[in-house]
Amino acid sequence: MSASAQPSGDPDCDGLQVYIVGGAVRDALLGLPAGDRDWVVVGATPEDMARRGFIPVGGDFPVFLHPRTKEEYALARTERKSGRGYKGFTFHTGADVTLEQDLLRRDLTVNAIARTPQGQLLDPLDGSADIRARVLRHVGEAFAEDPVRILRLGRFAARFGDFTVAPETLALCRRMVDAGEADALVPERVWKELSRGLMAAAPSRMLDVLAQSGALARVMPELQGVPGVGIDLDRAARAGLALPGRYALLCRQTPERDAMSRRLRVPTECADQARLLPQVVDGVGAGQPPAQLALIESCDALRKPDRFAALLQAAAVVTGVDLPAWQRRVDAVRGVDAGAIARLCAGDPARIKPALQQARLAALAGPAG
């Protein structure tokens, strides 16, 4: 590999060895739309970058924002395991770190390909061959030093549904779990990877990887032995559900859904939909106005109609709910003028609540309901 800098077409990078790395290169080889580009700089120091106007933003290791494009440029680095879990690393950056050394610290071979600004591929780990073969394979034994990589492997399996996981990579994940590495994962990192996996095309594959590696029992024990979750999630993906609905379906059949949401520190909207979805699934078959109104009110659909509509869409993944009919029911109940009823009952406030209830039941029993 050439150690000399080549013209990049970018005056701010002239004289630097810069390479596009990771996902942008992988996705281009797969013919997928280009996302954000990550750059690695070889043979430079933080002082070199600062003199060129790059803005330092890195914490543990030097990362800079390009002065004009604001793309991220990281100095090539190596890392060494120095403790337990995903934070237990010591990083080394320096002008002596090569591109090959930087690529060797990455997780999967398909993510360890570099490209020059002129388009030349640099692929010392033969990741392009694994892309052609549709295989997710770990770069080396250093994969075992970071338990987050088990989650990332699952996420990539969910995103790239036609890729298989190399048997030796899955075996390495099992050894990591047996060694207790997965126990060091913190909720924020689990949720970050889980949420991205849930939004992939085939979320069931992430659960499969976690189950086969033994990590599911460590990071989401509430889902152990729960049947049919993957099928529901893949249906949700095909239906284009948003993240809260997909998470609610993930938790639907476990009675420990609230505890799981608290433990993983999931966003409030996700936790709320997970809590409410089981009663929506159980209640959408109600044929009589009293039961219909009870469901609408218990889900706070009058104040939060958009959330209730999202819950109905999630319920539709596992039931034969008539979405237009339920939308008409919610609209009919919301159309009742509570203020007018309160004014009519001004002389007897105790009558307001039952009068409002009767008006809402009448709206549900009418043509719109």
URWO-V139479 format. One record per residue. N is the residue number from 1. NEAR is the number of other C-alpha atoms within 10 Angstrom. D_FIRST is the distance of its C-alpha to the first C-alpha in whole Angstrom. Layout:
n->N near->NEAR d_first->D_FIRST
n->N near->NEAR d_first->D_FIRST
This chain:
n->1 near->9 d_first->0
n->2 near->7 d_first->4
n->3 near->10 d_first->6
n->4 near->10 d_first->9
n->5 near->14 d_first->11
n->6 near->16 d_first->12
n->7 near->15 d_first->16
n->8 near->17 d_first->16
n->9 near->10 d_first->20
n->10 near->9 d_first->21
n->11 near->9 d_first->23
n->12 near->15 d_first->23
n->13 near->18 d_first->19
n->14 near->14 d_first->18
n->15 near->14 d_first->16
n->16 near->18 d_first->15
n->17 near->21 d_first->11
n->18 near->27 d_first->13
n->19 near->26 d_first->12
n->20 near->21 d_first->15
n->21 near->23 d_first->15
n->22 near->23 d_first->18
n->23 near->19 d_first->21
n->24 near->22 d_first->20
n->25 near->25 d_first->18
n->26 near->21 d_first->20
n->27 near->16 d_first->23
n->28 near->12 d_first->21
n->29 near->13 d_first->20
n->30 near->13 d_first->24
n->31 near->9 d_first->26
n->32 near->11 d_first->27
n->33 near->8 d_first->28
n->34 near->12 d_first->25
n->35 near->11 d_first->26
n->36 near->9 d_first->25
n->37 near->15 d_first->21
n->38 near->17 d_first->20
n->39 near->25 d_first->17
n->40 near->21 d_first->15
n->41 near->24 d_first->14
n->42 near->25 d_first->12
n->43 near->20 d_first->13
n->44 near->19 d_first->16
n->45 near->16 d_first->20
n->46 near->18 d_first->23
n->47 near->9 d_first->25
n->48 near->12 d_first->22
n->49 near->24 d_first->22
n->50 near->13 d_first->26
n->51 near->9 d_first->26
n->52 near->14 d_first->25
n->53 near->14 d_first->28
n->54 near->22 d_first->26
n->55 near->18 d_first->28
n->56 near->18 d_first->28
n->57 near->14 d_first->29
n->58 near->13 d_first->27
n->59 near->7 d_first->29
n->60 near->11 d_first->27
n->61 near->16 d_first->24
n->62 near->20 d_first->23
n->63 near->22 d_first->23
n->64 near->22 d_first->24
n->65 near->18 d_first->26
n->66 near->19 d_first->25
n->67 near->13 d_first->28
n->68 near->9 d_first->29
n->69 near->7 d_first->27
n->70 near->11 d_first->27
n->71 near->14 d_first->24
n->72 near->19 d_first->23
n->73 near->25 d_first->20
n->74 near->23 d_first->19
n->75 near->26 d_first->17
n->76 near->29 d_first->15
n->77 near->25 d_first->17
n->78 near->21 d_first->18
n->79 near->17 d_first->21
n->80 near->13 d_first->24
n->81 near->16 d_first->27
n->82 near->12 d_first->30
n->83 near->11 d_first->33
n->84 near->17 d_first->34
n->85 near->19 d_first->33
n->86 near->18 d_first->31
n->87 near->16 d_first->31
n->88 near->13 d_first->31
n->89 near->17 d_first->27
n->90 near->13 d_first->26
n->91 near->13 d_first->23
n->92 near->16 d_first->21
n->93 near->21 d_first->19
n->94 near->16 d_first->18
n->95 near->14 d_first->15
n->96 near->14 d_first->14
n->97 near->18 d_first->13
n->98 near->18 d_first->9
n->99 near->26 d_first->8
n->100 near->19 d_first->9
n->101 near->14 d_first->12
n->102 near->20 d_first->13
n->103 near->26 d_first->13
n->104 near->20 d_first->14
n->105 near->18 d_first->17
n->106 near->21 d_first->18
n->107 near->25 d_first->21
n->108 near->26 d_first->21
n->109 near->26 d_first->18
n->110 near->28 d_first->19
n->111 near->24 d_first->18
n->112 near->27 d_first->15
n->113 near->26 d_first->13
n->114 near->28 d_first->11
n->115 near->18 d_first->12
n->116 near->17 d_first->11
n->117 near->17 d_first->15
n->118 near->11 d_first->15
n->119 near->11 d_first->14
n->120 near->10 d_first->11
n->121 near->16 d_first->11
n->122 near->21 d_first->8
n->123 near->18 d_first->10
n->124 near->16 d_first->9
n->125 near->19 d_first->13
n->126 near->14 d_first->14
n->127 near->24 d_first->16
n->128 near->22 d_first->17
n->129 near->13 d_first->19
n->130 near->17 d_first->21
n->131 near->19 d_first->22
n->132 near->12 d_first->23
n->133 near->12 d_first->25
n->134 near->18 d_first->26
n->135 near->21 d_first->25
n->136 near->26 d_first->25
n->137 near->22 d_first->23
n->138 near->26 d_first->22
n->139 near->21 d_first->19
n->140 near->16 d_first->20
n->141 near->11 d_first->23
n->142 near->15 d_first->23
n->143 near->21 d_first->24
n->144 near->22 d_first->27
n->145 near->20 d_first->27
n->146 near->21 d_first->28
n->147 near->23 d_first->31
n->148 near->22 d_first->30
n->149 near->20 d_first->28
n->150 near->27 d_first->31
n->151 near->27 d_first->32
n->152 near->20 d_first->29
n->153 near->26 d_first->29
n->154 near->26 d_first->32
n->155 near->27 d_first->32
n->156 near->22 d_first->29
n->157 near->27 d_first->31
n->158 near->26 d_first->34
n->159 near->20 d_first->32
n->160 near->17 d_first->30
n->161 near->15 d_first->33
n->162 near->11 d_first->32
n->163 near->17 d_first->29
n->164 near->14 d_first->30
n->165 near->17 d_first->29
n->166 near->15 d_first->28
n->167 near->12 d_first->31
n->168 near->11 d_first->29
n->169 near->22 d_first->28
n->170 near->21 d_first->31
n->171 near->13 d_first->32
n->172 near->19 d_first->30
n->173 near->28 d_first->32
n->174 near->21 d_first->35
n->175 near->15 d_first->34
n->176 near->22 d_first->33
n->177 near->21 d_first->36
n->178 near->14 d_first->38
n->179 near->11 d_first->37
n->180 near->16 d_first->38
n->181 near->22 d_first->35
n->182 near->27 d_first->36
n->183 near->16 d_first->39
n->184 near->16 d_first->37
n->185 near->20 d_first->37
n->186 near->15 d_first->38
n->187 near->15 d_first->40
n->188 near->13 d_first->38
n->189 near->14 d_first->35
n->190 near->18 d_first->37
n->191 near->19 d_first->38
n->192 near->14 d_first->35
n->193 near->20 d_first->34
n->194 near->21 d_first->37
n->195 near->18 d_first->38
n->196 near->16 d_first->35
n->197 near->25 d_first->35
n->198 near->28 d_first->39
n->199 near->22 d_first->38
n->200 near->23 d_first->35
n->201 near->20 d_first->37
n->202 near->26 d_first->38
n->203 near->32 d_first->38
n->204 near->27 d_first->40
n->205 near->26 d_first->37
n->206 near->27 d_first->36
n->207 near->27 d_first->39
n->208 near->16 d_first->39
n->209 near->22 d_first->35
n->210 near->24 d_first->37
n->211 near->18 d_first->40
n->212 near->14 d_first->38
n->213 near->22 d_first->36
n->214 near->19 d_first->39
n->215 near->25 d_first->38
n->216 near->21 d_first->41
n->217 near->16 d_first->44
n->218 near->18 d_first->42
n->219 near->22 d_first->41
n->220 near->16 d_first->44
n->221 near->12 d_first->46
n->222 near->18 d_first->49
n->223 near->22 d_first->47
n->224 near->12 d_first->48
n->225 near->10 d_first->50
n->226 near->13 d_first->50
n->227 near->11 d_first->51
n->228 near->11 d_first->49
n->229 near->18 d_first->47
n->230 near->19 d_first->44
n->231 near->16 d_first->46
n->232 near->19 d_first->48
n->233 near->29 d_first->44
n->234 near->22 d_first->43
n->235 near->20 d_first->46
n->236 near->28 d_first->46
n->237 near->22 d_first->42
n->238 near->12 d_first->44
n->239 near->13 d_first->46
n->240 near->14 d_first->44
n->241 near->19 d_first->46
n->242 near->16 d_first->44
n->243 near->17 d_first->43
n->244 near->24 d_first->46
n->245 near->29 d_first->48
n->246 near->27 d_first->45
n->247 near->25 d_first->45
n->248 near->26 d_first->49
n->249 near->25 d_first->49
n->250 near->24 d_first->47
n->251 near->24 d_first->49
n->252 near->24 d_first->52
n->253 near->18 d_first->53
n->254 near->17 d_first->53
n->255 near->13 d_first->56
n->256 near->14 d_first->54
n->257 near->19 d_first->52
n->258 near->14 d_first->53
n->259 near->12 d_first->52
n->260 near->20 d_first->48
n->261 near->22 d_first->48
n->262 near->13 d_first->49
n->263 near->15 d_first->47
n->264 near->19 d_first->44
n->265 near->15 d_first->45
n->266 near->20 d_first->45
n->267 near->12 d_first->46
n->268 near->12 d_first->49
n->269 near->15 d_first->50
n->270 near->18 d_first->48
n->271 near->23 d_first->50
n->272 near->19 d_first->53
n->273 near->25 d_first->52
n->274 near->25 d_first->52
n->275 near->20 d_first->55
n->276 near->16 d_first->57
n->277 near->24 d_first->55
n->278 near->19 d_first->57
n->279 near->15 d_first->61
n->280 near->22 d_first->60
n->281 near->20 d_first->59
n->282 near->12 d_first->62
n->283 near->17 d_first->64
n->284 near->21 d_first->63
n->285 near->14 d_first->66
n->286 near->13 d_first->69
n->287 near->9 d_first->71
n->288 near->11 d_first->74
n->289 near->18 d_first->74
n->290 near->17 d_first->74
n->291 near->15 d_first->71
n->292 near->20 d_first->69
n->293 near->20 d_first->70
n->294 near->13 d_first->69
n->295 near->18 d_first->66
n->296 near->21 d_first->65
n->297 near->14 d_first->67
n->298 near->12 d_first->65
n->299 near->22 d_first->61
n->300 near->13 d_first->62
n->301 near->20 d_first->62
n->302 near->17 d_first->64
n->303 near->11 d_first->62
n->304 near->10 d_first->59
n->305 near->17 d_first->59
n->306 near->11 d_first->55
n->307 near->19 d_first->55
n->308 near->23 d_first->57
n->309 near->16 d_first->56
n->310 near->17 d_first->53
n->311 near->27 d_first->54
n->312 near->22 d_first->56
n->313 near->21 d_first->53
n->314 near->29 d_first->52
n->315 near->26 d_first->55
n->316 near->19 d_first->55
n->317 near->23 d_first->52
n->318 near->14 d_first->54
n->319 near->14 d_first->58
n->320 near->11 d_first->59
n->321 near->19 d_first->60
n->322 near->13 d_first->62
n->323 near->15 d_first->60
n->324 near->9 d_first->62
n->325 near->12 d_first->65
n->326 near->18 d_first->63
n->327 near->16 d_first->62
n->328 near->15 d_first->66
n->329 near->24 d_first->67
n->330 near->25 d_first->65
n->331 near->18 d_first->66
n->332 near->20 d_first->70
n->333 near->24 d_first->70
n->334 near->16 d_first->68
n->335 near->12 d_first->71
n->336 near->17 d_first->73
n->337 near->12 d_first->75
n->338 near->17 d_first->75
n->339 near->11 d_first->76
n->340 near->11 d_first->79
n->341 near->16 d_first->80
n->342 near->18 d_first->80
n->343 near->12 d_first->82
n->344 near->14 d_first->85
n->345 near->15 d_first->85
n->346 near->12 d_first->85
n->347 near->10 d_first->89
n->348 near->10 d_first->87
n->349 near->11 d_first->84
n->350 near->11 d_first->84
n->351 near->14 d_first->84
n->352 near->19 d_first->81
n->353 near->14 d_first->78
n->354 near->10 d_first->80
n->355 near->16 d_first->81
n->356 near->19 d_first->77
n->357 near->16 d_first->77
n->358 near->13 d_first->79
n->359 near->17 d_first->78
n->360 near->25 d_first->75
n->361 near->21 d_first->76
n->362 near->17 d_first->78
n->363 near->21 d_first->75
n->364 near->22 d_first->73
n->365 near->15 d_first->76
n->366 near->12 d_first->76
n->367 near->10 d_first->75
n->368 near->14 d_first->72
n->369 near->20 d_first->71
